[in-house]
Amino acid sequence: MEINAFKVKNLRSEQHWTQQHLADACGISLRTVQRVERYGNASNETLMSLASVFNVEKKSLVLETEPVEVIEQVSAFNPKQQLIAATVAGAVIGASLMYLMMLIEI
């Protein structure tokens, strides 16, 4: 389950607890606390323990997920559009390099 790692770390810090203290209070391993605070990964049991120890609701620790938009069709450039895009990109990059070289010489 994805939880808010930043919030867990802040709640622990507000209590002036070490990660080991939090692990002991929750009945979980130090490695689990480290994983939660670094990656935001936790089992439902770990989430329940954290919520209980911090005296907060479980949902306040869970990351809100937004629906992902699925793209059904990818449009591709036709060869003429590819040529135009490459030409413009090349011109911009070339001009930028020339400008930088002028600045270096000054």
Order of alpha helices (4+ residues) and beta strands (2+ residues): alpha-alpha-alpha-alpha-alpha
